[in-house]
Amino acid sequence: MAKASGAEPDWDNRLGQRLKLRDLHVLTTVARWGSMAKAATHLSTSQSVVSEAIANLESALGVRLLDRTPRGVELTVYAEALLKRGHVVFDELREGIKDIKALAGATAGEVRIACAEFLAAGLIMDTVDAFSRRYTDTVCHVSEADVTSLDFHQLHRRDVDLMVTRVPNGFADDDLVIEPLFDDPHLVVAGAKSPWAGRRNLTLADLAGAPWIVPPSPIVYAILAEAFEEQGLKMPTERVVSSFILMRNHLLATGRFVTVLPESTFRYNARQWALRDLPVRLSGKQQPIAIVSLKSRTVGPVVQLFIEQLRAAAKAFDRTRR
């Protein structure tokens, strides 16, 4: 196998004629399954065809793409670099096909959204409902956003078209477009049957010994810790730790528990679950809800329509709360 040289590859006379999308797709499948045999099965072809495709790529590029191991194959640094760009190629082709379909019917297509779990029980739920009623030929794929480290890898991997989640004020990324929608402060919430519901002079000290439901969120924990510390109180011990809104709503409805909910989630769920906003205000830095998308990616018409619907829903909610 020839070694990679510092010379610029001759695209027109060599790479452009020898590199095939089919071979790149085969490499992507091998990388996904970690084995040529498994990739061949997935592609409904023979292992020799898979081996030939990899050999064609290696010959065209002049580098080794796979290392054989007893457990299968491993990507070399060259393969990782190629696939990083290859994902973009296939993603743009998929978007191109979507655009062609959209041109045939401007309101037909799909949109892939990743959002924080609490938004799926409120703003996104409301947006998807209105959007699907208005555009009956669309499909909405909604998944949970993974933003624990703010690397937005679901966007960078092109797994989703946009993400909707909390973004710290001042956060910036050269590869991302961040569009703030509204502030969404946290509220202390209990069920209507709760002994704390309806009490006007309730203080945080009154809730220090209450059974708390706390989501596994560093943002919420920091807000609670700061609020209790400001009043010289010890942070209460969590009785339930869960991010599942449905579970938290069920438990709140019993009247036994207290929790913290974003205002948007509370507004969308208060009537159905008979929830009450307790008169205890939490200080601390709030992070606005924002739409996050890739700066270098042009999304299709259907995604643009969904974003417009999302903006309208956010404005309506913001007007209501104000």
C-alpha positions in Angstrom: 0.0 0.0 0.0 1.4 3.4 -1.0 2.0 5.9 1.7 0.2 9.2 1.8 2.2 12.0 0.3 2.1 15.7 0.8 1.2 16.3 -2.8 -2.3 17.5 -3.6 -4.4 14.6 -5.1 -5.1 14.8 -8.8 -8.9 15.0 -8.6 -9.8 15.4 -12.3 -7.5 12.7 -13.6 -7.5 10.2 -10.8 -9.8 10.6 -7.8 -12.7 12.0 -9.6 -12.9 9.1 -11.9 -12.0 6.3 -9.5 -13.9 7.3 -6.3 -17.4 5.9 -6.3 -20.3 6.7 -4.0 -21.1 3.0 -3.9 -17.6 2.2 -2.5 -17.9 5.0 0.0 -21.3 3.6 1.1 -19.7 0.2 1.5 -17.0 1.6 3.7 -19.6 3.4 5.8 -21.5 0.2 6.3 -18.3 -1.7 7.3 -17.5 1.0 9.8 -21.0 0.8 11.3 -21.0 -3.0 11.7 -17.3 -3.5 12.4 -17.0 -6.4 10.0 -16.9 -7.0 6.3 -19.0 -10.2 6.7 -21.8 -8.3 8.6 -21.6 -5.4 6.2 -22.1 -7.8 3.3 -25.1 -9.4 4.9 -26.6 -5.9 5.6 -26.0 -4.9 2.0 -27.3 -8.2 0.6 -24.1 -8.9 -1.3 -21.0 -11.1 -0.9 -18.0 -10.4 1.2 -15.8 -10.4 -1.9 -17.8 -7.5 -3.3 -17.3 -5.6 0.0 -13.5 -6.4 -0.1 -13.3 -5.2 -3.7 -15.0 -1.9 -2.8 -12.6 -1.2 0.0 -9.6 -2.2 -2.2 -10.8 0.3 -4.8 -11.0 3.1 -2.3 -7.5 2.3 -0.9 -6.0 2.1 -4.4 -7.5 5.4 -5.4 -6.5 7.2 -2.2 -3.1 5.5 -1.8 -3.7 4.8 1.9 -4.9 1.9 4.1 -8.4 2.4 5.3 -9.0 -0.7 7.5 -6.8 -2.8 9.9 -7.8 -6.4 10.2 -8.1 -7.7 13.8 -9.3 -11.0 15.3 -12.6 -9.3 16.2 -13.2 -7.8 12.8 -11.9 -4.6 11.3 -10.9 -1.2 12.7 -10.8 2.1 10.9 -7.5 3.8 10.3 -7.1 7.5 10.8 -7.4 7.9 7.0 -10.8 6.1 7.0 -12.0 8.2 9.9 -11.1 11.4 8.1 -12.8 10.2 4.9 -16.0 9.1 6.7 -16.2 12.4 8.5 -16.6 14.1 5.2 -18.5 11.2 3.7 -21.3 11.6 6.2 -21.8 15.1 5.0 -21.9 13.9 1.4 -24.6 11.4 2.0 -26.5 13.8 4.2 -26.5 16.4 1.5 -27.6 13.9 -1.1 -30.5 12.9 1.2 -31.4 16.5 1.6 -31.2 17.0 -2.2 -33.7 14.1 -2.7 -36.0 15.7 -0.1 -35.8 19.0 -1.9 -36.7 17.3 -5.2 -39.7 15.7 -3.5 -40.6 19.0 -1.8 -40.5 20.8 -5.2 -43.1 18.3 -6.5 -45.2 19.0 -3.4 -43.9 21.9 -1.3 -45.6 20.6 1.9 -44.6 17.0 1.7 -41.5 15.6 3.4 -40.1 15.0 6.9 -38.4 16.9 9.6 -36.1 15.5 12.3 -36.1 17.3 15.7 -34.2 16.6 18.9 -35.5 18.4 21.9 -35.1 18.4 25.7 -37.5 16.0 27.3 -39.5 18.7 29.1 -40.1 20.5 25.8 -41.6 17.3 24.3 -44.3 17.6 27.0 -45.1 21.2 26.0 -43.8 23.5 23.3 -42.7 20.8 20.8 -45.8 18.7 21.4 -48.0 21.8 20.7 -45.9 22.6 17.6 -46.0 19.1 16.1 -49.8 18.9 16.7 -50.4 22.2 14.8 -47.8 21.4 12.1 -49.2 18.0 11.4 -52.7 19.4 11.1 -51.6 22.1 8.7 -49.3 20.0 6.6 -50.9 16.5 6.3 -48.2 15.0 4.1 -45.3 15.6 6.5 -43.7 13.2 9.0 -42.1 14.5 12.2 -39.4 12.5 13.9 -38.9 13.7 17.5 -36.1 12.3 19.6 -34.5 13.4 22.9 -31.7 15.9 22.7 -28.4 14.9 24.2 -26.7 18.1 25.2 -24.9 17.1 28.4 -21.6 18.6 27.1 -23.1 21.1 24.7 -21.2 19.5 21.8 -24.5 19.0 19.8 -23.2 15.8 18.2 -26.6 14.9 16.9 -26.4 17.9 14.7 -22.8 17.5 13.7 -23.5 13.8 12.8 -26.5 15.0 10.7 -28.8 12.8 12.7 -31.4 15.6 13.1 -32.3 18.8 11.2 -32.5 21.0 14.3 -32.4 20.8 18.1 -34.5 22.8 20.6 -33.1 23.0 24.1 -31.7 25.4 26.7 -28.5 27.2 25.6 -26.5 29.3 28.1 -26.5 33.0 27.5 -23.4 34.0 25.5 -22.8 30.5 24.2 -21.3 30.5 20.7 -20.1 28.0 18.3 -18.6 28.8 14.8 -20.5 25.8 13.3 -23.9 26.5 14.8 -26.7 29.0 14.4 -28.4 29.7 17.7 -31.8 31.4 17.7 -33.2 32.2 21.2 -37.0 31.7 21.4 -38.0 32.8 24.9 -36.9 32.7 28.5 -38.3 29.7 30.4 -37.7 30.2 34.2 -38.2 27.3 36.7 -41.1 27.2 39.0 -41.7 25.3 42.3 -44.8 23.1 41.6 -47.0 20.7 43.5 -50.4 19.0 42.9 -53.7 20.6 43.7 -54.2 18.0 46.5 -50.9 19.1 48.1 -51.0 20.7 51.6 -48.8 23.5 50.2 -51.3 24.4 47.4 -53.2 27.6 48.0 -50.9 28.8 50.8 -50.1 32.5 50.2 -47.2 32.9 52.7 -45.3 29.8 51.7 -41.5 30.0 51.9 -38.7 27.8 50.8 -38.1 26.9 54.5 -41.6 25.4 54.6 -40.6 23.0 51.8 -37.2 22.0 53.2 -38.6 18.8 54.6 -40.9 18.0 51.8 -40.4 15.0 49.5 -38.8 16.5 46.4 -38.8 15.1 42.9 -35.6 16.4 41.2 -34.7 15.9 37.6 -31.1 14.7 36.9 -30.2 18.1 35.6 -27.2 20.1 36.7 -29.1 23.3 35.8 -32.0 22.5 38.1 -29.8 21.3 40.9 -27.7 24.5 40.7 -30.8 26.7 40.8 -32.2 24.8 43.8 -28.9 24.7 45.7 -28.5 28.5 45.2 -32.0 29.2 46.4 -31.7 27.2 49.6 -28.2 28.5 50.3 -29.4 32.1 50.0 -31.8 31.5 52.8 -29.3 29.6 54.9 -31.1 26.3 54.4 -29.7 22.9 53.7 -30.4 21.4 50.3 -33.3 18.9 50.7 -32.7 15.2 50.0 -34.3 14.0 46.8 -37.0 11.3 47.3 -37.3 10.7 43.5 -34.8 11.5 40.8 -36.3 11.3 37.3 -36.4 13.4 34.1 -39.7 11.7 32.9 -42.4 14.3 32.9 -45.2 11.8 32.8 -43.9 10.1 36.0 -43.4 13.4 37.7 -46.9 14.6 36.8 -48.4 11.3 38.1 -46.6 11.7 41.4 -47.4 15.4 41.8 -51.1 14.6 41.2 -51.0 12.5 44.4 -50.4 15.7 46.4 -47.4 14.2 48.2 -44.5 15.6 46.3 -42.9 18.9 45.3 -40.8 19.5 42.2 -39.3 22.1 39.9 -40.7 22.5 36.4 -39.9 24.9 33.5 -42.7 27.4 33.2 -43.5 26.2 29.7 -43.9 22.6 30.8 -46.1 23.8 33.8 -48.4 25.9 31.5 -48.9 23.1 29.1 -49.6 20.5 31.8 -51.2 22.4 34.7 -54.8 21.9 33.8 -54.6 18.3 32.8 -52.7 17.2 35.9 -54.2 19.7 38.4 -50.8 21.3 39.1 -50.2 24.4 41.2 -47.4 27.0 40.9 -46.3 27.6 44.5 -45.5 31.2 45.5 -41.8 30.4 46.0 -39.5 32.2 43.5 -36.1 30.7 42.5 -33.2 33.0 41.7 -30.2 31.8 39.7 -29.1 32.1 36.1 -31.8 31.1 33.7 -31.0 29.7 30.2 -33.3 30.5 27.3 -34.9 28.0 25.0 -33.3 28.2 21.5 -33.4 26.6 18.1 -29.9 25.2 17.2 -29.0 24.3 13.7 -25.9 23.8 11.6 -24.5 26.9 10.0 -23.1 25.1 7.0 -26.2 23.1 6.2 -29.1 24.3 4.1 -32.3 22.6 5.3 -35.2 21.7 3.1 -38.5 23.6 2.7 -40.4 21.3 5.1 -37.9 22.0 7.9 -38.2 25.7 7.2 -42.0 25.4 7.6 -41.6 23.6 10.9 -39.2 26.3 12.2 -41.8 28.9 11.2 -44.5 27.0 13.1 -42.2 26.7 16.1 -41.5 30.4 16.2 -45.2 31.1 16.1 -45.9 28.7 19.0 -43.0 30.3 21.0 -44.4 33.8 20.4 -47.9 32.7 21.4 -46.6 31.2 24.6 -44.4 34.2 25.4 -47.4 36.5 25.0 -49.5 34.4 27.3 -46.9 34.2 30.1 -46.2 37.9 29.9 
